[in-house]
Every structure is written in C-alpha cells, then in structure tokens.
Amino acid sequence: MAAKKEGVTYEEIVRAVRAGNFAPVYYLMGEESYYIDKVSEFIVDSALKEEERDFNLMVCYGADVTADEVVNAAKRFPMMAQRQVVWVREAQNLQGKERLSFYLEHPQPTTVLILCHKHGVLDRRKKLASDIQKAGILFESKKLYESQLPGFVSAYLRRKGVAMEQNAVMMVCESVGSDLSRLSGELDKLVLALPEGETRIGASFVERHVGISKEFNNFELVSALVAKDVLKVNRIVKYFNDNPKNFSLQLTLSVMFGFFSNLMLAYYAPKRTEEGIAEWTEQPRWQVGRNILPAMRNYTGVKVMQIIGKLRETDAKSKGVGNTMATPGDLLKELAYFILH
C-alpha cells in the first residue's frame, strides 16, 4: 500500500483496508480514543481470520515491552496465514520508540504493525513521525467540536439504516456530551430498543430510553432564552431545581456558554445571512436559522458580552469561588434572570 499523506482520515483507512490494501505500519494517535479503537479493531478483524489469530496476532502494551521486542516480533513470518499482526496498545508508554525507524526502512511485507497512542500525539518534527508517514499511516484522532456532534450522530445512525429527528439529536448530544465511545454506546441502545420495522427515532423515544425530558432539557432552555419566553424559562429552571438528579449545572453552563459564544461570534460575520453565519461560526445552518438569527434580534452584542461574563462568574461560584450558600438551582435562577432582563 502506498504511503498516505498527512491528515489521512478514518474513512480513507477503512476504505483501503476493506479493499485489502494494508500498510506495513499504522500509528494511531490523538485525544479521541474512539477512532483509535475503531480503526485498530477494524484492521485486525480484516487482516486475520478467526482461526489465524492464535499464531499470528500479538497483542502487547507499551509499558510491558521494549521497542526492540516490538521490532523482533514484526520481523517474524506468519504461520499458515498470509500475514501477521503486531498490535501495540498504549504505545505512548513505549520506551525508545525512535528505534522503530530502523525497522521502517525495510518493514516486513507480511506484517501489519499497529501502534495505538492515546491521549497525546507523536512529535511530528521528529524523524520517527516522518518515517512512519513514508512507510505507512500516521493518523491523528482529534476531539470533535460540539458543533460536529450532531453530524456524527446522524452519520452513525445512517450507517445502521436509522434516522433521528433534529430535536432528538440535540437532546442526545447535550445529555451525553462529546465522549464518542459513550455516545455511540447510547445510540446502539436506542437502535436495539426500536420496535421491529421502525427506522426513525423521535424525541419522545429518546426521552423514554435515555432518561431525558423532552420538555425540560438544555436544548429547550436555550430555545426559551432565545425567544425570551420568561414563562418557559422559569418552568425549566424550576424543573431542574426540583429534580437535581436530572440536572447538572456544569453541563447546562457548558451548553449555554457554547451557544452565547457562537452568538457573539455571529456579530462579526462578514455576511449576516443564514449561510454566511453558518460558515463563519461553523454551526449547522438549521441551528443558525432556528436560534442564532432570532437571538441576534433579541440580544445586543453588548448584552451577549455581559451574559458571557455572567456565565463565567456563575461557573466560578458553582465551584465555590465567592459562594458559600447558593445551590446549583439558585445559581441557575440568578443566571436566567440576568439573561432575560
């Protein structure tokens, strides 16, 4: 398989492997563990049949082996199989990994070497990174931005032949967060819970199976604040205050900070159209049309700056800075009142 360019994607790796084109080495690194796990598992599943694994799959951990031991294993020949796989997990702990460069000058063509480096990246300025890229695949798995989560959810479900309503997508994203392993797990549960023949997931279904209230959630709170619907805002805040087990002030603050930060950014967009703001803020067009443009009509730029400052203050108080008595519910009430007035 020819060496890949820097910035190779998950989809490109999967397509090549599915076509039977294996690189001699895959160095999978980054802050997002989900794609590292998915890519490495897919390569192993595709490279070896189940009956070939006893003699041709070596799995080790970076803290337990040396780079020389990895190289020696990679130089071996497969037994009664077309190839062997050497899979190094937690490669960030592998000492002396620069010695892999000697192996990469003439990698064993019947070996697929996979190194999984989580919670960090290889220094691209060093020779090893260049050698890996020349010989095979250097892949970085980056954390997704919050704005990218709805796209991930929709694409993930599409591959399973299932669609999800936009409100339901936002409810899941806001409830679960950006941990893709946990998010995909919750989506799998929803798919399994679908009645036979059903291929669409709505907000009420998410509410029942993920434990999210369709009416009282952060997504609806932001929408109510955008519309300056005082009654609805107060009802949601009261619900959060009365149901502390279903309420995380930190999650709510994170969602609100994300929205008002994008709203502040929207004021600087060269083109204040739905398309122009979506491109400028890197937000989905429907989100711009539904929330950002209406909010720009109801809030001035100065007020939004003040709201962002209040969000920071509330976050500090929630962590005990200058606050000894207020509960999370009290802090949210105070914040909501400030935003609306």
HELIX and SHEET records of a PDB file:
HELIX    1   1 TYR A   10  ARG A   18  1                                   9    
HELIX    2   2 SER A   33  ALA A   47  1                                  15    
HELIX    3   3 GLU A   50  GLU A   52  5                                   3    
HELIX    4   4 ARG A   53  ASN A   56  1                                   4    
HELIX    5   5 ALA A   67  LYS A   75  1                                   9    
HELIX    6   6 ALA A   91  ASN A   93  5                                   3    
HELIX    7   7 LYS A   97  ARG A   99  5                                   3    
HELIX    8   8 LEU A  100  GLU A  105  1                                   6    
HELIX    9   9 LYS A  127  ALA A  135  1                                   9    
HELIX   10  10 GLU A  146  GLN A  148  5                                   3    
HELIX   11  11 LEU A  149  ARG A  158  1                                  10    
HELIX   12  12 GLN A  166  VAL A  176  1                                  11    
HELIX   13  13 LEU A  180  ALA A  193  1                                  14    
HELIX   14  14 ALA A  203  VAL A  210  1                                   8    
HELIX   15  15 ASN A  218  ALA A  227  1                                  10    
HELIX   16  16 VAL A  230  ASP A  242  1                                  13    
HELIX   17  17 PRO A  244  ASN A  246  5                                   3    
HELIX   18  18 LEU A  249  ALA A  266  1                                  18    
HELIX   19  19 GLU A  274  THR A  281  1                                   8    
HELIX   20  20 ARG A  285  GLN A  287  1                                   3    
HELIX   21  21 VAL A  288  ILE A  292  3                                   5    
HELIX   22  22 LEU A  293  ASN A  298  1                                   6    
HELIX   23  23 GLY A  301  SER A  318  1                                  18    
HELIX   24  24 PRO A  328  LEU A  340  1                                  13    
SHEET    1   A 5 LEU A  57  TYR A  61  0                                        
SHEET    2   A 5 GLN A  84  ARG A  89  1                                        
SHEET    3   A 5 THR A 111  LYS A 118  1                                        
SHEET    4   A 5 VAL A  25  GLY A  30  1                                        
SHEET    5   A 5 ILE A 137  SER A 141  1                                        
SHEET    1   B 2 ALA A 163  MET A 164  0                                        
SHEET    2   B 2 ARG A 200  ILE A 201  1                                        
END                                                                             
